[in-house]
Amino acid sequence: MSRIIPVIELAGTPFEMGLVYGRTMKEAITDFVASIAAVHQANNAYLRAGHETLTAFCLRNIGFLEKFSPGLVDEMRGVAEGAGTTFEEILHLNCFLELEDVRAPGLGGRLLPDSLWGCTTVNVMAGASADGRAYLGQTYDMEKYYEKYLCLLRLRPENGPQALIVSFAGILGLCGVSSAGVGLVINKVAATDARPGVIYPFIVRKALCAERIGDALGAAIFSPRATGINYQMAGSGAAFCAETSATTYDLLDIDGSRAHTNHYLSDRMRAFETPNWLSHGGSMVRRQVAQGFLDTRRGRLTPEALKELSANHVNHPRCICAHGFPGEDERTAFHTVFAVVMDPEAGWIEVCPGNPCENAYQRYSL
């Protein structure tokens, strides 16, 4: 059985939503703030920066964030006030993926440790499913440490669509689905052009605030991004797999379905891939296994089939259902900290806390 995920109901202005978020998750946010710098240090033998230095690094992004979405900046201010911490600390939490590739200029993610692996996403168009419905799914793989901060945000903003967003305490959002019929999942990729800019949780939230799928896509591909992320999204019969670096992007064709992991597939984007950040072939194995699964079941794909895929152990422990090595510390052990399957048009998302081979999915609806 899975543990129960905290569900936080947020409504009103951005600051009001943030205030309730911070108050509700205060204990978890306080613990997260106090321990996150040690996680970045444990994952980077070259990193000598302390907590204050990392926070200053994150502040380089603030001007881009204020221009991109002042409302989301206000929401972070509300989270900070509600949790009794500082705005800078909440910004630090929200830059967690940007800090996965802490870098000197031009190094991209080359200082990442050689033990990392990551998420697997799937995008299934209606014509490839068994029931004529479109689905998205992913395993979200991070250091096991993050799992204890897992939560679900149910957003009812004063303006714009409602949304169900999976997140970690104090972070604005990781993936989710909206009442506009838009769904979004992601993969981390390490690009050599990383820079100060708009951070990934802001792009997720702006995409899921969009009234239409084209605006959601635009939030991902036309923003001045800080780092490389692959965005898989769907809505209104359209589906996209957008490989981005900080400065450019490419849209991959989707022939019924598309699986993606943590390396660029586009010839154009491979030029931006950080050399040697993938120190093993796990990403390539997961992508081949996932795409093969989707291809062989074309026309028969269901949410249950995608859940089956999420528990796949080919190339264990660097597999789709990821597991750290035995005895590895939670700050460095890469695990599937949650998995999701969603139907954007129907407005539901199923979330599995932790490894899908061990835990059950729970459904939440708008």
N, C-alpha and C positions, 0 to 999 in steps of 0.2 A: 504493500500500500504506500501511496505517496503522502508526504506531509502536506498540510493545507497551506496554500500560498496566501499571504496577506493581500486583501483586495482593498484599495484605498479609493473612496468615492470623492472625486474632485469636481467642483462646479464654481462658476462665477468668473471673475476677472483673473488674469494670469497670476497676479500677486496673491489673491485669495486662494486660488488652487494650490500655489506653492506653500502658503502658510499652513493649510490643512495637511498637506503632504509632509512637511517638516515636523509638525506636531505629532502626527500619527506614527511616523517612523523615527521619532527622535532618538530612541535608544540605539537602533541599528545604525542610523546616520552617524551618531557620535562615535560608535565603535569603528565604523568604516573610515571616518576621518582620521582617527587616531592610529590606524594600522596600515593604511594604503601605501604610504611611502616605503615602508619596510618590504612590501610585496614587490614594488618596482626595483628596489635595491637587490632583493633576493634573486630576481630574474635577470640581473645584469651585473656581471662580475666587474665590469669597467666603470660602473656608475658610482661616483663618490659624492654625488649631490645629496644634500639633506632635504628634509621636508619643505623648508622655506624656499630653497632654491628651485625645487620642482614646482611649487606654487607660483613662483615668479615666472617660470617657464610657461605655465598655463596662461598667465595674465597677458602674454603677448597676443593672445587670440581675442581679447575683449572688444577691441574696436570693430573687428569683423563681425562679432556676434551682435553688437548693438545695432549695427547697420542692417544685418540680415534679419533679425527678429528681436526688436526691443521688448516685445511681450514675453518671450522666453527668458530674456535677461531678468525681467521683473519677476517671473516665476521662480527663478533661482534665488532672487533676493528674498522672496517669500519663504522658500524652503529653509534658507539660512536663518531667518528670524524665527520660524516655527521650531527649528531644531536647536536653537540656541548656539549656533556656530556662526562663522563669518561667511560672507559671500565668496571670498577667495577660496575657502575650503570646499564649498559646494562646486565652484568652478573646477577645482582640482579633481574632484570625484568625476565630473562630467568629461574630463579630458583623459579618462583611463585608457582608451585605445590609442590616442595620440601618444601617451606616455609608454605604451608597449614598445614603441620604436623611438625612445629617447635618442637623440642624435646630435652630432655636430653637423654643421651645414654640409650638404652633399653626401652624407653617409647613409641617409635613409634608415633602414632598419638593420644595418650591418653590425650593430652592437647587440642585437638580440641574442639570447642564449640558443644553443643548438638543440634544445629539447622541445621547442615549441611545435605544436600543431594547432588545428583549429576547426572552424565551423564547416558544415556541409549544408548547402541549401538546395531546394528543389522548387521548380516552377512548372506546374502542370496546367496546360490550357484545356478548355472544355472538350475539344475534339479528341484528346488523348485519355480522358477519364472514362470510367464505366457508366457514369450517370449524367454526362453532359455538363458537369460543373467544373469550374476552375479552382485549383488548390495551390497553396504555397506551404512549404514546411522547411524546418531547419533544426539541426542540432547546434546549440550555442556552446562553444567550447572555450573555456578560460581556466585559469588556475582555480582549483577546487575551492579555495578561499572565498571566491565570489558567491558561491551557491547560497550561503547563509543569509545573504542580503536580498535574495530574490523577492519580488513583489509584482503585483498587477495593478495598474492604474486604470480606473474607469473615469474617463474625462467627459464632462459636460460643460464645455466652455460657454461663455456668454455669446460668443460669435463662432460660427463654423461647425463642422461635423463633430459628432461624438466619436470617441475612440476607446478601444481596449489596447493597452500598451504594456508589454512585459518590460520590467526594468530591475535595476538594483537600487537599493535605498538611497535616495537623494539624487539619482540620475534621472534625466528627463525622459529617456526612453531608449529601448534597444531594438524592438521590432513590434509589429502589431497590425491592427485592422481598424478601419473607420466606417462610420455610417454612410459615407459617400461611396462605399463599396471598394475602397482601396486597401490592399494588403501589402506589407513590405517585410522582407527578411534580408540579412546581410552576410557577407564574408569579409574578413580582414585580409587585405593584401598590403605588402610593404613596398612603397614606391620611393624612388630616389629623389623625387621632387618635393617631399614633405616640407612644410613651411608653416608659419603662423597663418591662421585662417579660420574658417567655420568648422566647428567640431561635429563629429558624427551624430551625437544625440540631437543636436539642433536640426540637422537635415532630416532625421527620422520624424521628429515632431512636425516640422513644416510640411513634409510630404503627407503626413497623416492628418494635417489640418486642411489639406487641399479639397476643393469641391469636385475636382475631376482628376482623372488619371494623368492627363497631360501636364497639369500643374504639379502633381506629385513628382513626376519624372523630372520636370524642370528644376524642382528644388534640389534634386540630386546632381544633375549634370551641369547646371548653369550657375552653381554657387561657387564662391572662391574658397574651395575646400582646403583644410589643413593637411589632409592625409589621404591615402588610398583606401577605398572601400569598394566592394562589389555590391550593388543594390539589385536585388530581384524584387519586382513588384508586379501587381496585377490589378485589374479593375475594368469594368464595363466591356468585357470581351477582349481587352488588350493585355499584353504581357511583355515585360521588358527585363533584360539582364544587362545592367549598365556597369561595365568595368570602368572605374575611375581611378585616376591618380589625383594629386593636388591640382594639377594644371590642365588636364585633358581627360577625355573619356572615349569609350567606344561601346556601341550597342551590339550585342551578340544576337545572331538569329536564333529563334526558338522554333524548332520543328516539332510542335506538339508538346515537348517538354524540354527542360534544361536543368542539368545539375551543375553546381559550381562549388569549388572549394577555395583554397588559399593561394592559388597561383593564377596569373593572367593566361587567358586562352587566346585572346586577340593578338595577332602578329604585331599590330601597332602598339598595344599596351605592354607587350613583353619587353620593349625597349626601356620601360620605366621600372621594371622589376628589379628590386635590390639584389645584387649578386650574392649568392650563398645564404640568403636569409632562410631558405628552405634547405636545411642541412641533411634531409632524408627525403625519401619519395612518398611519404605518407599522404600528402595532399594529392599527388597524382593517382595513388591507389584509390583513395576515397572517391575522387571524381569519376574514375573508370567504373568502380563498383556501382555508384549511384546512377550514373547515366545508363549503364547496362541494365540495371533493375528497371528504370523508367522505360527504356526501349523495348525490352522483352515483354513488358506488361502493357504496352500501348493499347488503349481502348478498354483496359480492365483496371485502371488505376483508381483507387478509392482512398479515403482517409485512413482506413485500416491498413492498406498496403503501405502507405507512407510511414505509418507508425512502425510497421515491420521493418522497413528500411532503416529507420532511425536507431534500431537496436542491432544493426549489423556489426560483426566483429572481425571482418576480414582485415588482416594486418594488425591484429591486437598487439599492444594497447593503443597504437596510433591509428585508430579505426573510426568509423562514422560515430559509433557509440563509444566515445573516447574514455580511456582510463589511464591514470598515472601509473608509473611503475611501482611495484610493491615497496612499501615503507617510505615513499617519497613525501616530503613535507607539503601541506596543503597550499603553501605560498608559491610552490613551483610545479606541483603535479597538475598537468593539464587533464581536465575531465569535461565531459558533457555536463554542464551545470544546469541546463534545462533544454527541452526540445519543444517545438510547437508544430501544429498543423492547423491551417486556417482556411475558411471559405469566405473570401472577401465579400462576395455578393450577398451571402446569407448573414453576414455580420457575426460570425462566431470564430472563436479561437480555442484550441485545446492545448493545454500546457502540461508538460511532464517535468516536475522538479527533479533534477539529478539525472542519472542514467536511465534511458528508456528500457534497458534490459532488466532493470530492478524495480522500476516505479511505474505507476499508472498515469495516464493522461486525464485531465480534468477539463470539462468544457465550460466556457464562459461566453455569454451572448450579450450583444449590445441592447 
